[in-house]
Amino acid sequence: MIFHKTKIKDLYIIETELKMDERGYFARVFCKKEFAGIGVDFEIVQINRSLNKKKGIIRGMHFQRSPMAEDKIVQCTKGAIFDVAVDLRQGSPTYGQWVAEELSEDNKKMFLIPKGFAHGFQSLTKDSEVFYFLSQFYSHSHQAGVRFDDPFLNIKWPIKNPLLLERDRNWPLIKR
């Protein structure tokens, strides 16, 4: 795995290294030792998967409040998504800034998103599938989110007029 730093501290794009032969390929998608090598202590406790039937769906912008805050690794294994992480860490010099990356079955990239970030994505293809590797168990009472169209964030979603759940459309705006 190759870890690429982004403009925001602790937020990484992970490139998989494919070992190719006549059978196809082999790739490591998680190694606790390699994560420790960049100073990240990540233990997977839950793995989730989503199917996004239509192009343009937005899931997000989600996070879990403390003490159930979670680190996550996101990977798109079918189709493609526009994946976004927003820094919501109080006191962070990059508070409110976001990074987006296209994750797809073709590029096999992953996004490492630490605690304190909101996360969401937009499906760029129909029938996209996304895996989430989580460091914390889901807690309904700790779920939270921010608006995908918050003017403070000004996220440049690639597909206009997205499909969203009412809950995701109505998360609060960030208070500055």
C-alpha positions in Angstrom: 0.0 0.0 0.0 1.1 3.5 -0.8 -0.1 6.3 1.5 -0.5 9.7 0.0 -0.9 12.7 2.3 -3.6 15.2 1.4 -3.7 18.9 2.1 -5.4 18.1 5.5 -3.4 16.5 8.3 -4.2 12.8 9.0 -6.3 12.4 5.9 -4.8 9.9 3.4 -5.5 8.5 -0.1 -4.3 4.9 -0.2 -3.1 3.4 -3.4 -3.2 -0.4 -3.7 -0.2 -2.1 -5.1 -1.3 -4.8 -7.5 0.8 -8.0 -7.9 -0.2 -9.1 -11.4 0.3 -12.5 -13.0 -1.6 -14.6 -15.5 -4.3 -15.4 -13.0 -5.2 -11.7 -12.3 -3.9 -9.7 -9.4 -3.4 -9.8 -5.6 -3.5 -6.7 -3.5 -3.3 -5.9 0.2 -6.1 -3.6 1.4 -5.3 -3.5 5.1 -2.1 -4.1 7.1 -2.1 -2.9 10.7 1.7 -2.8 10.6 1.8 -0.5 7.5 -0.8 1.8 9.1 1.3 1.9 12.3 4.2 3.0 10.0 2.4 6.3 9.3 1.4 6.7 12.9 -2.2 5.4 12.6 -3.5 2.9 15.1 -6.5 1.4 13.3 -8.4 -1.7 14.4 -11.3 -2.8 12.2 -14.3 -3.7 14.3 -17.0 -3.5 11.7 -17.2 -3.6 7.9 -20.2 -2.2 6.0 -21.2 -2.3 2.4 -23.6 -0.1 0.4 -25.2 -0.5 -3.1 -26.1 2.6 -4.9 -28.6 1.7 -7.6 -28.6 5.1 -9.4 -26.0 7.6 -10.6 -26.1 10.8 -8.6 -27.0 9.4 -5.2 -25.4 11.3 -2.2 -24.9 9.4 1.0 -23.7 11.8 3.7 -22.3 13.9 5.2 -22.1 11.6 8.2 -20.0 11.2 11.4 -20.5 9.8 14.8 -20.2 12.0 17.9 -17.8 11.2 20.7 -17.3 8.7 22.4 -18.3 6.7 19.4 -16.3 8.7 16.8 -14.8 6.4 14.2 -11.9 6.2 11.8 -12.9 4.7 8.5 -11.4 3.4 5.3 -13.6 3.7 2.3 -13.2 1.7 -0.9 -15.4 1.5 -4.1 -15.3 -2.1 -5.4 -17.8 -1.6 -8.3 -18.4 1.4 -10.4 -17.2 4.8 -9.2 -17.9 7.4 -6.5 -16.9 11.0 -5.7 -15.8 10.6 -2.1 -15.6 13.6 0.3 -14.1 14.1 3.8 -14.6 17.4 5.7 -12.5 18.4 8.6 -14.8 19.2 11.6 -12.1 19.0 14.3 -12.5 21.9 16.7 -9.4 24.1 16.7 -8.0 22.5 13.5 -6.3 25.0 11.2 -8.2 23.2 8.3 -11.6 23.3 10.0 -14.3 23.3 7.3 -12.0 22.3 4.5 -12.6 19.2 2.5 -10.8 16.8 0.2 -12.5 14.8 -2.5 -11.2 11.8 -4.5 -12.7 9.6 -7.1 -12.7 6.0 -5.9 -13.5 3.3 -8.4 -13.2 -0.3 -9.3 -10.6 0.7 -11.9 -8.3 2.8 -9.7 -8.7 0.7 -6.6 -7.9 3.6 -4.4 -9.1 3.9 -0.8 -9.7 6.9 1.5 -8.5 6.9 5.1 -10.7 9.2 7.1 -9.9 9.9 10.8 -12.2 10.7 13.7 -13.4 14.3 13.6 -14.3 14.3 9.9 -17.7 14.2 8.2 -17.8 11.7 5.3 -20.1 11.4 2.2 -20.0 10.4 -1.4 -21.9 10.7 -4.7 -22.3 7.7 -7.0 -20.9 8.4 -10.4 -22.2 5.2 -11.9 -25.3 3.1 -11.3 -24.9 0.1 -9.1 -21.8 1.3 -7.4 -20.7 -0.7 -4.4 -18.8 0.8 -1.4 -17.1 -0.9 1.5 -16.5 0.9 4.8 -13.9 -0.5 7.3 -14.7 1.1 10.7 -12.7 1.4 13.9 -15.9 1.8 16.0 -19.3 0.1 16.2 -22.2 2.0 14.8 -24.3 3.8 17.4 -27.7 5.2 16.3 -27.7 7.6 19.3 -24.3 9.1 18.3 -25.0 9.5 14.6 -24.8 13.1 13.2 -24.2 14.9 10.0 -23.8 18.2 8.2 -25.6 19.4 5.1 -24.1 18.2 1.7 -24.9 21.7 0.3 -23.7 23.8 3.3 -22.5 27.1 1.8 -19.7 27.3 4.3 -18.3 24.0 2.9 -19.1 24.8 -0.7 -18.5 21.2 -1.8 -18.4 21.0 -5.7 -20.5 17.9 -6.3 -20.1 16.6 -9.8 -23.7 15.7 -10.5 -26.4 18.4 -9.9 -29.8 17.6 -8.5 -28.7 14.6 -6.4 -30.8 11.9 -4.9 -30.8 12.0 -1.1 -32.7 10.7 1.9 -34.7 13.4 3.6 -32.5 13.0 6.7 -29.3 13.8 4.6 -31.0 16.7 2.9 -31.9 18.2 6.4 -28.7 17.9 8.4 -27.9 21.2 10.1 -25.7 23.9 8.6 -22.3 24.3 10.3 -22.3 27.0 13.0 -19.3 29.2 12.6 
